[in-house]
């Protein structure tokens, strides 16, 4: 039984008493019943707004889960959380290169910190996901010309953007 139905029942009981409407006590009783009726309408309205808000929060949660899955590239092939696995994880073959390094880069425009892989850095540029600014990486000049360290910045086959 809803709140409005219960108040209607109480109103019916009061009407069934066939009380003298000019009596002061009856006027107070009727005012209380009217107040209860108004409160029930307010509660029902709040419940409707709550239900609508809960649906919106669920939709946002689903969207956020999708974004997290895309951004963090978690394991989709099994139930494990590969981020918590150690280096000897045999539960899946999600990551071909277990030694892939990630670096934090700060956008010069919005100052958002972005976590990027070494491969992305070597490509030479990335668009900031927060503000859309083009971030460019230039590794030329990090090593001396006669360096034989074998690192990416010394490899002449890679032309990095400046």
Secondary structure, DSSP 8 states (H G I E B T S, - for coil): --HHHHHHHHHHHHHHTT--TTSHHHHHHHHHHHHHHHHHHHHHHHHHHHHHHHHHHHHHHHHHHHHHHHHHT---SSSS-TTT--TT--S----S-TT--EEEEE-TTT--EEEEEHHHHHHSEEE-TTT--EEE---TTSS-TT--S--GGG-TT-----
